Amino acid sequence: MGKIKRFEDIQSWKKARELTNSIYKATSNKPFNKDFGLRDQIQRSSVSIMANIAEGFDTETDADFIRFLRYGFRSTTEVQSHLYVALDQKYITKDEFNKIYSAAEEVKSLISGFIRYLKS
């Protein structure tokens, strides 16, 4: 892998951005948009994934970068947990749940792969 010059070039950040857009789209619909607590929490969690990847990119060491990537990984898991609440409350359909949950799994896989790369 060549030298990454900008955080926007990191594949896991790109996919986290897509995931965040999916979350914002899902939470803009009724009745999800009326549950301010859950809506805000799942949005913050998804934004946190992107932010941690970007912030980690500007750290001094790979060890610090890995720490931020792990924060992003955990934020992705948090999004997945919130999706269950949204599904149980019928804010999203099973199809929407599956699509967004799978996108989150892809983000986690990319983050894990990037961590392995940085450790090598």
C-alpha positions in Angstrom: 0.0 0.0 0.0 1.3 3.4 -0.9 1.5 6.3 1.5 -1.9 7.8 2.3 -1.7 11.6 2.0 -5.2 12.5 3.2 -7.7 10.9 5.6 -10.3 11.1 2.8 -8.3 8.5 0.9 -8.7 5.9 3.7 -11.2 3.2 2.5 -12.7 2.7 6.0 -13.3 6.4 6.3 -15.1 6.4 2.9 -17.3 3.5 3.9 -18.0 5.1 7.3 -19.1 8.3 5.4 -21.5 6.2 3.4 -22.8 4.5 6.6 -23.3 7.9 8.2 -25.3 9.1 5.2 -27.5 6.0 5.5 -28.1 6.7 9.2 -29.0 10.3 8.5 -31.4 9.2 5.8 -33.1 6.6 8.0 -33.4 8.9 10.9 -35.0 11.7 8.9 -38.2 9.7 8.4 -41.2 9.5 10.8 -41.4 8.2 13.5 -37.6 7.9 13.9 -37.1 11.6 13.6 -39.4 12.2 16.6 -37.3 10.0 18.9 -34.8 12.7 19.6 -32.7 10.6 22.0 -32.2 7.6 19.8 -31.9 9.7 16.6 -29.2 11.9 18.1 -27.3 9.0 19.6 -27.1 6.9 16.5 -26.2 10.0 14.4 -23.4 10.9 16.9 -22.1 7.3 16.9 -21.9 7.2 13.1 -20.2 10.6 12.9 -17.8 9.4 15.6 -16.6 6.6 13.3 -15.5 9.0 10.6 -14.1 11.5 13.1 -12.0 8.9 14.9 -10.5 7.6 11.7 -9.7 11.2 10.6 -8.3 12.2 14.0 -6.2 9.1 14.2 -4.7 9.8 10.8 -3.1 13.0 12.2 -1.5 11.3 15.1 2.3 10.9 15.4 2.6 7.2 15.7 0.9 4.0 14.3 0.1 3.0 17.9 -1.9 6.2 18.4 -3.6 5.8 15.0 -4.5 2.2 16.0 -6.0 3.5 19.2 -8.3 5.9 17.3 -9.2 3.2 14.8 -10.3 1.0 17.7 -12.5 3.9 18.9 -14.0 4.0 15.5 -14.5 0.2 15.5 -16.4 0.5 18.8 -18.5 3.3 17.6 -19.5 1.1 14.7 -20.6 -1.6 17.1 -22.6 1.1 19.0 -24.4 2.0 15.7 -25.3 -1.7 15.2 -26.7 -1.9 18.7 -28.8 1.3 18.2 -30.1 -0.3 14.9 -31.7 -3.1 17.0 -33.6 -0.5 19.0 -34.8 1.2 15.8 -35.9 -2.1 14.4 -37.7 -3.1 17.6 -39.5 0.2 17.7 -40.4 -0.2 14.0 -38.6 2.9 13.1 -36.9 1.0 10.3 -37.9 -2.1 8.3 -36.0 -5.4 8.5 -34.6 -4.7 5.0 -33.3 -1.3 6.1 -31.8 -2.8 9.2 -30.1 -5.6 7.2 -28.7 -3.1 4.7 -27.3 -0.7 7.3 -26.1 -3.4 9.6 -24.2 -5.0 6.7 -22.7 -1.6 5.8 -21.5 -1.3 9.4 -20.0 -4.8 9.3 -18.1 -3.8 6.2 -16.7 -0.7 8.0 -15.6 -2.9 10.9 -13.9 -5.3 8.5 -12.0 -2.5 6.8 -11.0 -1.0 10.1 -9.7 -4.3 11.4 -7.8 -4.9 8.2 -6.2 -1.4 8.4 -5.2 -2.1 12.0 -3.6 -5.4 10.9 -1.7 -3.5 8.2 -0.5 -0.8 10.6 0.7 -3.5 13.0 2.8 -5.3 10.3 
